């Protein structure tokens, strides 16, 4: 019986240190999530979990994404989502601005540095806007000021600026923790683990709330059964591959020439992972934040439009679900195209002398692989969209609130499963790089 190389996990000092550093930084982040915003009215903030209707759904979504920081109204109430919003804006600009697209293709390393620099710069105004909008939304729903002495006139100015700056600083702290994890812990997993930790921290409370609903036992069992099936489907789809045959030329070894080698190029069905879900959630919460600036407008039609926007993008209605589905599918195709173009398989295979049978090397190879990738992305994109709106579909069928909970949301579940999958693959890669591979040891 084949034994797993994971038994060597704790023997490698480097891997062990990376895991410990990642866990320690996540613990620091979760500890900071309990620090309240300066000047917050805790009695009023405690009522956030009782807000009903569309606003309650929006609060629940924000609370999910921040790992419960919203219900406590901590300095990490916005999580790292202003940073993700900034990433979305810059990535959407790539196809629009030819000079930016050329820079990313000609010098990917410098392009990534430029993107990282301007993402951080753009994050600050996004965080300022999000902090102000979030407080306005909560003030409107709670019929009071969640921040004592809220306003921009006279003695109210200093407490208001302090609260907003503290929330922006909390977001930047969360981003910094994520970058430390990516640099010193599990590589390139920082922000994903930050979001993952927040969602997982809400699972016990969600399960407890499902029990408190006192629904019939069959509904509880049915929801858990659907949950298990969704987990299985997520793993099955995210592990899906389309193997494209590739012929590598033979190599000269001394006076002999080896035979050409036939191999496969695996193309992933879900190359974008859980990023489209995060993009879509950030994109859909943004209109509600913008509308909060105009909710108390003295102009009737402006106030009505702002109220309609908050209700529409407040989660759990037919239009929101449709928009959510469309955005997840669209972002899946968009992000997959961006990632696939960066790989530049056509040029890389040409440099190695490799060729797909029946396809000319170079650009025709890249075009062929792009067509294949787009075809297999179609079912993956629709699957992601279906998982994203599954809680709303269940809510329309089952006479219970338990379906809406669904471990807070199916999209949160997708993020959790996707992060676990990526982390496991990263650890396995690290084990092989350090020589802990049964094929080499035995």
N, C-alpha and C positions, 0 to 999 in steps of 0.2 A: 504494500500500500504506500502510495507516494505521500511523503510528509511535506507540509508547507514550510516555505522559507521564512514564514513569519515567526517561527520559533527562535530565529536569530535576532528578532527585533530589538531586544533589550541588550544584546551583546555588543552591538555597535555603539561606541561612545558618541559618535557624531550624530547618528540618527536619534539616539536617546536624548541628547541635548536639544535637538531641534524640536522633538515632541514636548519636552519639559518646558522649553521657552514658549512654545505656542500655547500650552495649557496655562502657563503663568500669565501671559499677556491677556488671554481671554478672561481669566479670573479678575485681572485688574480692570478690564473693560466692563465686566458685569458688576463689579463693585462700584465703579463710577456711575453706572446706570441708576444707582440709588441716591445720588446726590441731587437734591431738588434745585430748581432754578431760583436764584435769589428773589425774594419778594413774593413768592407764590402763596396763594391762599390755599392751604392744604385741605381745608374743609370743602372748598368749592371744587378743587381738583379731584377729590375722592368721588365726586358725583359724575365724573366723566364716564365711568363704566356703566352708569345707569341711563345715559343718553339714548333715546330711542330713535326710530325712524332712519332715514337716509343718513342723517348726521351721525347717528350711533354706529352705523355700518362703516362710515368713513373713519371714525375714531377707532373702531375695532381693527380696521386695516392698518392704520398708522401704528396702533399699539402692537400689532403682529410684527410689522417691519422693524420696530424699535425694540422688540423683546420686552414689552411691558413698561418701557420708559415713559410712554405717553400717559398711561393711567397714573403713574407717580409724578408726572410732569418734571422729569429730571433734566439735567443739562444735556443728556443724550436723547432727548425726545425726538429729534429729527434723524437719529441714527447717522448713517453715511450716505443717505440718499441724495443730498445736494451734490455730492461728488459724482454719483452715478448719473444724475440729471445733466451735469456738466459734460460728462463723457458722451452721453447721448447726443447732445447738441453738436459737439465737435466731430463725432463720427458721422452724423448726418450731413455735416458741411463738406466732408471729403469728396463725395461725388459731385457736389455743386461747385466747388472751387478747384479748377484744374491744377493750379500751382501746388495746392496742398496735396492733391492726389499724386502728383509727380514726385513730390518730396518723399512721400511715404513709400513709393515704389523704388526710387533711385537710391535712397539711403535709409533703409528701414530703421537702423539704430538711431540716427539723428532724428528721424521722424518720430520715433517713440519718445525720445527725450523732449522734443517740442510739444508733443501731445500731452505728456505728463506735466510739463511746466504750465501750459495754458489751461489744462484741466484744473490744476490747483488754484490758478488765478481766478478762473470762472466760478469755482466752487464758493468763493467768499460772497459775491453778490447773490448767488443762488441760495446760500444759507441765510443771508440777511432777509431775502424775500420770503423764504420758507418760514423762518422764525416769526416774522411779523404776521404772515398769513395764518399760521397755525394758531397763534394767540387770538387773532381776530375771530377765527372760526369757533374756538372754544368759548370766547366771551359771548358770541351771539347765541350759542346753544345753551349756555348755562345761565343766561340772563343776568350776568354779573361779570366782574373783572377777575379773571383767574390770577392776574398779577396785580397786587395792591398798588394803588396810585398809578394806574395805567393811563398814559397820555403823553402828549408832546408839548405841553405848555406849563410854565411855572415850575412848581416843586415836583410835578409828575415826570419831568424830562429825565432826571438822573436815574430813578428806579426803572423807568422804561428802557433806557439805553443799557443799563446794567443787565437786565433780563435778556435782552436781545443779544448782547455781546457774549453773555454766559452760554447761551444756546449755540451761537456760532462757534465759540471756543470748544464746546462739547463735541460738536461735529468734527472739527479739525483734530481734536484729541482722538476721536474714534478712527479717523483716517490714518493718523500717525501710528496708532496701535496696529492697524491692519498692515501698514507698510513695514513695521518692525517684524510682524509675523512672517511676511513674505521674504524679508531679507535675512533674518536670523533663525526663523522657524521653518515651517513648511512652505516651500517656495511657491510664490504666486497664488497662495491660498488665503492671504490675509483678509481681504474684504469679504470673501465668500464665507470664511469661518466666523467673522463678526456677525454677519446676517444669520448664519446657521445657528450660532449660539443663542441669539435673540429668539429665534423661532422655537428652538428646542426648549428654552426656558419657559415657554408658554404652554407646552404640551401637558404637563400635570394639571395646570389650572383648567385647561380646556376639557380634559377627561373628567375632572371633578364637576365641571359645569354640566357636562352631558348626563352625569349621574343625577345631579340635582334637578334636572328637567322632569324626572319621574315619568318618563315616557314608558310605554309598554316594552317589555323585555325584547320582543321580536324586532322592534325598531332599533334598539341599541345594538343588538347582534347584527342586524342587517347593515347598519352604518359601518361597524367594524369589519364585516365581511367585504363590503365595497372598498374599504380602506386597504385591506390586504390585497385585493385584486388590483387596485390602482398601483400599489407599490410594486407588485409583480410586473404589471404592464410597463411602468416607468423603467424598471431595470431591464426588461426585455428590449424595449425600444432604444434606450440609450446605449445598450451594448450591440445594437444592430450594425452590421457592416456590409458593404458591397465590395467584393474583391475584384479589382480590375487586373487582368493578366499583364505582366510586364516582362520583357526579355532583356536580360543584362548580358553584355558581350563577354566572351571568354577572356581570360587573362593569361599572359605569358608567364610561365613558371620555369625558369631556366631555359632549356631548349624545347620545352613542350608548351603547347597552347591548350588551355583548358576549354572544355565545351561551354557554350552559352548556357546561362542559368535562367530558368523560368521561375518567376516569382509573382507575387501579388501585391497590388497597392490597395490597402483597405481604405474605403471612403465611409465615413460615419453617417448613419441615418439622421442622427441628432448631433451635428457638429457644434451647434451653438450652445448646447447644454441648457442651463437654467437662466442664462443671460436675457433671452427675450421676455421671460416672465418678469424679471426685475425691471427691465426697460419699460414694459407695458404698465406695470404698477406705478412706477415713477411718473410716467407720462400722463396717466389718468388722474393722479392726485394733484397734478400741477394746476389744472383749470379751477379746481375747488379752492386752492390757495389764492389764485388770482382773484376769484370772485369774492373772497372774503374782504378785499379792499373796498368793494362797492356795495356790500350787503346793507349798509346803513345810509346809502346815498339819499339825498333829498329829492332827487329826480325819480319819479315813480317807475318809469320803464327801465332805468338802470338798476334800481333795487330789485325789480321783478326778474330781470335777466340774470342778476347775480344769484338770486334765490333759486331760480330754475337750474342754473349751472351747478350749484351746490347739491341740489336734489338729484340731478342727473348723474353727477360724478361722485355721489355719496355711497355707491356700492349697492348691490342687490336690487337691481331693477332690470327690465328687459333691454332697454337701450344701452345701459352700462355693460351688460353681459355681452351684447352684440359687438360693441366697440372694443371691449376687452379681447374677445375672440379674434377680431380682425387685426388688432394691433399685435397680438402674440404671433399670429401667422405671418404678418408683414415683417415684423422684427426678426423672426426666425430666418426668413429668406434673406433679408438685408444683412444681418450679422454673419450668416454663413457665407454669403458672397464676399464680404469684407475679409473674413478669415481665410477663405479659400484663395482669394487673389494674392494675399500676403505669402501663402505657401509657394506659389509660382512653380507648381510641379512640372510644367512643360519645360521650362528652362533648366531646372535642376536635373531632370531625367536626361535631357540632351547633353548636359555637361558630363554625365556618367556614361554616355553612349547607350543608354537604355532606350527601349522603344516599345510602345503598345502595338501588338500585331495589327497590321492594317491601317495604322494611323501615322502620319508624317510627324517627325520630331519637331519640337519647338512650339510655336504658337498654335498650330492645329491640334497638338496633344493637349495643350492647356484648354482650348475651346471644347474639345471632346470631353475632357474630364469635368469641365464646368457644367456641360449639359447633363452628364451622368449625375453629378452632385445635386443639381437642381431637381432632377426627377426623383431621387431618393429622399430629398429634403421635403417634398410635398407631403407624404404621409406623416413624416415626423413633425412637420409644422402643424398639421391638423390635429395630431395627437396632443401636442402641447396646448393648443387652443382649447381642446375638449377638456383637458385636465384643469385648465385655468377656470373654466366656467362651470365645472362639475358641481360645486356647492350650490350654485343658483338653480341648476337643473334639478338637483335633489330637493331643494327647498320648494320647488314648484310641484313636486310629486308627493313627498312625504309630509304628513300633517304634524310636523315637529320642528323645533328649533335646533335639534341635534344635527340635522343635515347641514345647517348653516355653520355650525361649529366645525365639524369635520376636521378635528385637530386644527382648528382655527381657519384653515383654508387648504384646498388641494394644491394650490400653487405654492403655498408654504411647504407642503409635503414634497413637491417636486424639487424645491430648492434644497431641502434636507437630503433627499436621496441623491441628487446630483452632486452635492458637496461631499457626501460620504463616498460616492463612487470615485470622484476626482482625487480625494485624499487617499483612498486605498490604492489607486493606481500610482500616485506619487510615491507612497511608501514602498510599494513593490519595486518601482524604478530605483529608488534609493538603495534598497537592499541588493539589487543586481549590480548597481554601480560600486557598491562596497564589497562585492564578491560573495555575498550571501545568496547563492543560487544553487539549488540541489543538483542541477545538471553539471555544475563545476566542482561541487564539493564531493559528491558521491563517486 
